[in-house]
Amino acid sequence: MVGERVRLVNTYGPTETTVIATVYDVKSENESAVVRNVSIGRPIANTTAYILDEFSPSGARSELPGELHISGAGMARG
């Protein structure tokens, strides 16, 4: 806690990657506002996140529309 405020950071990371693959700093312009939707954020350094579907480039296609693929330094080989 910093002073009288708490900083809320949402992180996402599937087990195939490091503990955290994306990060989103939840900020509210109005302290009394209710946050209804929280993003999984942007990829951390040396990481790329792709949302794939049947129209994605060859070799990276997904049968499940909206499937999230993560690549980069934090990804396990194989």
Summary of the structure (lengths in Angstrom):
residues: 78
radius of gyration: 16.0
end to end distance: 40.3
largest distance: 51.3
contacts: 151
relative contact order: 0.22
helix: 0%
strand: 33%
